[in-house]
Amino acid sequence: MAKQHHANVLRQSVRNWNFSREQRPDVVPDLSGADLKGAYLVAADLTSANLIGANLTSANASKTDLSKAQLKGANLEKTNLSKSDLQGADFTGAILPEADLSNTDLRHANLSGANLSQAYLSESNLANAELRDADLSHAQIDQANLAGADLSNAKLTGAYLVSANLHRATMRQSQLAGADLSALRPADWGRLSYRLLMLKSPEVAGAFQGLPYPALNGSAWTISYEFRCYVLAAALGLVGLYRKGGRWAFLGLTVAMIAGNLVLALAAPGLTAPNWLVATFGEPHQQARLTTAFMIGTCFWLFNAELALRARYAAVAALGLVGLMFVPAVAETALFLLGGYVLFWIAFKVTWKPLHTINAKDDVSYGVYLYAWPIGALLIWFWRDIPAPLLALLTFLGALACGRASWLAVEKPAMRWKFGDRSGHRAVLATEGLASGRVDAGDQIGSRKA
């Protein structure tokens, strides 16, 4: 049976549980046979935990670290394990019907004899997993990576395997009656189109499998969050918060956003939202922190005339930033505020000529940001033992070339689309005036009525 103390601590507070594990990493949690039915276990650290025979029916264990955990014979019916780390976990004979294992990392996990009927395994990584004698009937396994997995004698009747990667998978005597291995259906195209519309990261099952971060482009996840910030910026501009009088209201809103972000990070670290809400507004924590950074940067811009950009202040801010980066609770806020001040001081006060020539004509920065990931991943894929300095150099040069091509073929032509010469001319004057310190950003941004 489980050590009652372990079960009680875990049920009462995941935060306290994780803290105790950080303090005593040598202690292996014994939760064997524990009754955790319906428990809230989001983001819990259950690495190597003993959960043999435990009851986790209908528990919310998303984003949980269960790597190398022992879950033999455990009951996980209708349990939410989405986005969890389950690498090397032992689910032998576990009960998992209708469990949500979407977007999980199940590499090298042992699911032999497990009941996964009607389970959700969409976009999960099951590379080299053991699934012998497992019941996967009517399971959703679309876009999952099953490369090298052992599915011998597995029951896949009626399973949905569209776009699943079965490269080198062993399927001796597997039951595939009624399984769907077809190409994308209209509904799938609709889902992919929706992902494109919502500016989500591109996903291809099995892309860069075996690399530390097997993603097609791990940089693209920020695009949807940036777009939401731009929509927010437009909305706040329409209600007049960029005018001189409205700037103070914007500042108050930014302070409230900073406070809310801190409360969210400290009081609700495992906060989740329904999938439809995440698809529209993003992950709560990510959207809060990135919106906070966006609004702080806007405040620097709006109050640039009042902001005293001095070298000694920048030095103090830089020193303060270095110290606060070792305080996890305020590190990000310090980066946004103190780092933002240092950045604006460099941008507007440092007169070193190379800083004024970089990107002055061709702005390749966004292209470098987007192309660096896939280029670096391709280099590692084809040259596994490439030296780190050479990888960095070749990635940078390749991203620079692709970024320039993107600027010339896409971004620069798009920048020429204006609402008339006058508006474009006025925008140029505003930018030049602000850069030289002759113009108040609040006047330029908010004084013109639409």
C-alpha positions in Angstrom: 0.0 0.0 0.0 1.0 3.6 -0.5 2.7 5.6 2.2 -0.2 7.7 3.4 2.0 10.7 3.9 2.9 10.8 0.2 -0.6 10.4 -0.9 -1.9 13.2 1.4 0.8 15.7 0.4 0.1 15.1 -3.3 -3.7 15.4 -2.9 -3.4 18.6 -0.8 -1.0 20.6 -3.0 1.0 19.8 -6.1 3.2 22.8 -5.4 4.2 21.5 -1.9 4.7 18.1 -3.4 7.1 19.4 -6.1 8.9 21.5 -3.5 9.4 18.4 -1.3 10.7 16.5 -4.3 13.2 19.2 -5.0 14.4 19.1 -1.4 14.6 15.3 -1.3 15.4 14.1 -4.8 16.7 10.8 -3.4 13.3 9.8 -2.1 11.3 7.6 -4.5 7.6 8.3 -3.9 5.6 5.2 -2.9 2.0 5.7 -4.1 1.3 2.1 -4.8 -2.4 1.3 -4.5 -3.1 5.0 -3.7 -6.6 6.3 -4.2 -6.1 9.4 -6.4 -9.5 9.2 -8.2 -10.4 12.6 -9.6 -7.2 14.2 -8.1 -5.8 17.5 -9.5 -2.2 16.5 -10.4 -1.4 19.1 -13.1 2.4 19.6 -13.5 3.2 17.2 -10.7 6.7 15.8 -10.5 6.1 12.0 -10.3 9.4 11.0 -11.9 10.2 7.3 -11.1 7.2 7.2 -8.7 5.8 3.9 -7.6 2.1 4.0 -8.7 1.6 0.2 -9.1 -2.1 -0.6 -8.7 -3.0 3.1 -8.0 -6.4 4.4 -8.8 -6.2 7.6 -10.9 -9.6 7.4 -12.6 -10.7 10.7 -14.0 -7.7 12.5 -12.5 -6.3 15.6 -14.2 -2.6 14.8 -14.6 -1.8 16.9 -17.7 1.7 18.3 -18.1 2.8 15.8 -15.4 6.3 14.3 -15.3 5.8 10.5 -15.0 9.0 9.6 -16.7 10.3 6.1 -15.6 7.3 5.8 -13.3 5.9 2.4 -12.4 2.2 2.1 -13.2 1.7 -1.6 -13.6 -2.0 -2.5 -13.3 -2.9 1.1 -12.4 -6.4 2.4 -13.2 -6.3 5.5 -15.4 -9.7 5.3 -17.1 -10.7 8.7 -18.4 -7.5 10.3 -16.9 -6.1 13.4 -18.5 -2.4 12.8 -19.2 -2.2 15.2 -22.2 1.2 16.9 -22.8 2.8 14.8 -20.0 6.3 13.3 -20.0 5.8 9.5 -19.9 9.2 8.5 -21.2 10.2 5.0 -20.1 7.1 4.7 -17.9 5.9 1.1 -17.2 2.1 0.8 -18.0 2.1 -3.0 -18.2 -1.5 -4.2 -17.8 -2.7 -0.7 -17.0 -6.3 0.3 -17.5 -6.5 3.4 -19.8 -9.8 3.4 -21.7 -10.8 6.9 -22.9 -7.7 8.3 -21.3 -6.3 11.5 -22.9 -2.7 10.8 -23.9 -2.6 13.4 -26.7 0.7 15.2 -27.2 2.4 13.0 -24.7 6.0 11.8 -24.8 5.8 8.0 -24.5 9.2 7.1 -26.0 10.4 3.8 -24.8 7.4 3.4 -22.5 6.1 -0.1 -21.8 2.3 -0.4 -22.5 2.3 -4.2 -23.0 -1.1 -5.6 -22.3 -2.5 -2.2 -21.5 -6.2 -1.4 -22.2 -6.1 1.7 -24.4 -9.5 1.2 -26.0 -11.0 4.6 -27.2 -8.0 6.4 -25.8 -6.8 9.6 -27.3 -3.2 9.4 -28.5 -3.2 12.1 -31.2 0.2 13.6 -32.0 1.8 11.5 -29.2 5.4 10.3 -29.5 5.4 6.5 -29.1 8.8 5.9 -30.7 10.3 2.5 -29.6 7.4 2.0 -27.2 6.3 -1.6 -26.2 2.6 -2.1 -27.2 2.5 -5.9 -27.4 -0.9 -7.4 -26.7 -2.2 -3.9 -26.0 -5.9 -3.1 -26.7 -6.0 0.0 -29.0 -9.4 -0.7 -30.4 -11.2 2.5 -31.6 -8.3 4.6 -30.3 -7.4 8.0 -31.8 -3.8 7.7 -32.9 -3.7 10.2 -35.8 -0.4 12.0 -36.4 1.2 9.9 -33.7 4.8 8.8 -34.0 5.0 5.0 -33.7 8.4 4.6 -35.4 10.2 1.5 -34.1 7.3 0.6 -31.8 6.4 -3.0 -31.1 2.7 -3.6 -31.8 2.9 -7.4 -32.0 -0.5 -9.0 -31.4 -2.0 -5.6 -30.5 -5.7 -5.0 -31.1 -6.1 -2.0 -33.5 -9.7 -2.7 -34.5 -11.4 0.5 -35.7 -8.4 2.6 -34.6 -7.9 6.0 -36.3 -4.3 6.0 -37.6 -4.4 8.7 -40.2 -1.0 10.3 -40.8 0.6 8.1 -38.1 4.3 7.3 -38.5 4.7 3.5 -38.5 8.2 3.4 -39.9 10.0 0.3 -38.7 7.1 -0.6 -36.4 6.6 -4.3 -35.6 3.0 -5.4 -36.2 3.2 -9.2 -36.2 -0.3 -10.7 -35.8 -1.8 -7.3 -35.1 -5.6 -6.9 -35.6 -6.2 -4.1 -38.0 -9.8 -4.8 -39.0 -11.6 -1.5 -39.6 -8.5 0.6 -38.8 -8.3 3.9 -40.8 -4.9 4.2 -42.4 -6.1 6.5 -45.2 -4.9 9.9 -46.3 -6.3 13.0 -44.7 -10.1 13.2 -44.7 -12.0 16.5 -45.3 -12.4 16.9 -41.6 -8.6 16.6 -41.2 -8.0 19.2 -43.9 -10.5 21.4 -42.0 -8.5 21.0 -38.8 -5.2 21.7 -40.5 -6.7 24.8 -42.2 -7.9 25.9 -38.8 -4.4 25.5 -37.4 -3.1 27.6 -40.3 -5.8 30.2 -39.7 -4.9 30.3 -36.0 -1.2 30.7 -36.9 -0.1 27.6 -35.0 3.2 25.8 -35.4 3.5 23.5 -38.4 3.3 19.8 -37.3 4.4 16.7 -39.2 4.3 13.4 -37.4 7.8 12.0 -37.0 9.6 15.1 -38.1 13.2 15.1 -36.8 12.5 12.0 -34.7 15.4 11.2 -32.4 16.6 14.8 -31.9 16.4 16.4 -28.5 13.6 18.7 -29.7 11.8 16.8 -32.5 9.8 19.7 -33.9 9.5 20.9 -37.5 10.0 24.5 -36.4 10.1 25.2 -32.7 10.4 28.9 -33.2 7.0 29.3 -34.9 5.0 28.8 -31.7 5.3 32.5 -30.8 3.6 33.7 -34.0 0.0 33.2 -32.8 0.8 35.0 -29.5 2.4 37.9 -31.4 -0.7 38.2 -33.6 -3.0 38.4 -30.5 -0.8 41.1 -29.1 -1.1 43.0 -32.4 -4.9 42.7 -32.2 -4.8 44.0 -28.6 -2.6 46.9 -29.7 -5.1 47.8 -32.4 -8.0 47.6 -30.0 -6.3 49.8 -27.4 -5.4 52.3 -30.1 -9.0 52.5 -31.2 -10.2 53.4 -27.7 -7.6 56.2 -27.5 -5.1 54.8 -25.0 -2.1 56.0 -27.2 -3.1 59.6 -27.0 -1.5 61.8 -24.4 -4.4 61.7 -22.0 -4.9 58.0 -22.5 -1.3 57.0 -21.9 -1.7 57.0 -18.2 -4.7 54.7 -18.4 -2.5 52.4 -20.5 0.3 52.6 -17.9 -2.2 51.6 -15.2 -3.4 48.7 -17.3 0.2 47.6 -17.8 0.8 47.7 -14.0 -2.3 45.6 -13.5 -1.1 43.2 -16.1 2.3 42.8 -14.4 0.6 42.1 -11.1 -1.8 39.6 -12.7 1.1 37.8 -14.4 3.0 37.5 -11.1 -0.1 36.2 -9.3 -0.8 33.7 -12.1 2.8 32.4 -12.1 3.0 32.1 -8.3 -0.5 31.1 -7.3 -1.7 29.0 -10.2 1.4 27.5 -12.0 -0.6 24.6 -13.3 -3.6 26.5 -14.6 -5.0 25.0 -17.7 -7.9 25.9 -20.0 -10.3 24.0 -22.3 -8.8 23.1 -25.7 -11.1 25.4 -27.6 -10.1 28.3 -25.4 -6.4 27.5 -25.8 -6.8 27.3 -29.5 -8.3 30.8 -29.6 -6.4 32.7 -26.9 -3.4 30.5 -26.3 -2.0 28.9 -23.1 -3.0 31.2 -20.1 0.5 31.5 -18.7 2.2 32.0 -22.1 -0.3 34.6 -23.2 -0.1 36.5 -19.9 3.7 36.7 -19.8 4.1 37.6 -23.5 1.3 40.2 -23.3 2.9 41.7 -20.2 6.2 42.0 -22.1 4.4 43.5 -25.1 2.7 46.2 -22.9 5.8 47.1 -21.0 7.6 47.6 -24.3 4.7 49.8 -25.5 5.0 51.9 -22.3 8.7 52.5 -23.0 7.7 53.7 -26.4 4.8 55.9 -25.3 6.7 57.6 -22.5 10.0 57.9 -24.3 10.0 61.7 -23.9 9.6 61.5 -20.2 11.9 58.5 -19.8 15.4 59.5 -18.7 17.8 57.3 -20.7 21.1 57.7 -19.0 24.2 55.5 -19.1 24.5 55.3 -15.3 20.8 54.3 -15.0 21.4 51.6 -17.7 24.4 50.3 -15.7 22.3 50.1 -12.5 19.5 48.4 -14.4 21.9 45.9 -15.9 23.4 45.0 -12.5 19.9 44.7 -11.0 18.8 42.5 -13.8 21.8 40.1 -13.3 20.9 39.8 -9.6 17.2 39.4 -10.0 17.6 36.7 -12.7 18.5 34.4 -9.8 15.1 35.0 -8.2 12.7 32.9 -10.2 9.6 34.6 -8.9 10.5 38.0 -10.4 13.2 37.1 -13.0 10.8 37.5 -16.0 9.4 40.8 -14.8 12.9 42.1 -14.1 13.9 41.1 -17.7 10.9 43.0 -19.1 11.4 46.1 -17.1 15.1 46.4 -16.4 16.1 44.6 -19.6 13.7 46.8 -21.6 15.3 50.0 -20.2 18.8 48.8 -21.1 17.6 47.8 -24.6 16.0 51.3 -25.2 19.1 53.0 -23.9 21.2 51.1 -26.4 18.8 51.7 -29.2 18.4 55.5 -28.7 21.6 56.6 -26.9 24.5 54.4 -28.1 26.0 56.0 -31.2 28.3 53.2 -32.2 27.9 53.2 -36.0 27.5 49.4 -36.6 24.4 49.4 -34.4 22.8 52.0 -36.7 23.7 50.1 -39.9 22.5 46.6 -38.9 19.1 46.1 -40.6 19.1 49.7 -41.6 18.3 48.8 -45.2 17.2 45.2 -45.3 15.5 43.9 -42.1 16.4 40.2 -42.1 15.9 39.7 -38.3 12.5 38.0 -38.4 13.6 35.7 -41.2 16.7 34.7 -39.2 14.5 34.0 -36.2 12.1 31.7 -38.1 14.6 29.9 -40.4 17.3 29.2 -37.8 15.4 26.3 -36.2 14.7 24.1 -39.2 18.2 24.8 -40.7 19.9 23.9 -37.4 17.7 20.7 -37.1 18.5 19.7 -40.7 22.2 20.1 -40.1 22.1 17.9 -36.9 19.8 15.4 -38.8 22.4 14.8 -41.5 25.5 15.4 -39.5 24.9 14.0 -36.0 28.3 14.8 -34.5 28.7 18.3 -36.0 30.8 20.5 -33.7 28.7 23.1 -31.8 30.7 26.1 -33.1 30.4 24.9 -36.7 26.7 24.2 -36.1 26.1 27.8 -34.8 28.1 29.3 -37.7 26.4 27.3 -40.5 22.9 27.8 -38.9 23.5 31.6 -38.7 24.8 31.9 -42.3 21.9 29.7 -43.7 19.3 31.6 -41.7 20.8 34.9 -42.8 20.6 33.9 -46.5 17.0 32.7 -46.1 16.0 35.7 -44.0 17.3 38.0 -46.8 15.5 36.1 -49.5 12.3 36.3 -47.4 12.7 40.0 -46.9 13.2 40.7 -50.6 10.5 38.3 -51.8 7.8 38.7 -49.1 8.3 41.3 -46.4 9.6 44.2 -48.3 7.0 44.0 -51.1 4.3 43.8 -48.3 5.7 46.8 -46.6 5.1 48.8 -49.8 1.4 48.3 -49.5 0.3 51.6 -47.9 -3.0 53.4 -47.5 -1.7 56.3 -49.5 1.5 58.2 -49.8 0.5 60.7 -47.2 0.0 58.1 -44.5 3.2 56.4 -45.4 5.1 59.7 -45.5 3.7 60.6 -42.1 4.8 57.2 -40.7 8.3 57.7 -42.0 8.5 61.2 -40.4 7.2 59.8 -37.1 9.8 57.1 -37.0 12.7 59.4 -38.0 11.6 62.0 -35.5 11.3 59.5 -32.7 14.7 58.0 -33.4 16.3 61.4 -33.3 14.5 62.4 -30.1 12.7 65.3 -31.7 9.2 63.8 -31.5 7.1 62.6 -28.6 5.9 59.1 -29.3 2.5 59.8 -27.5 1.9 62.8 -29.9 2.8 60.8 -33.0 0.9 57.7 -32.1 -2.2 59.2 -30.6 -2.7 62.8 -31.8 -4.0 61.9 -35.3 -7.6 61.0 -35.5 -8.6 58.3 -37.9 
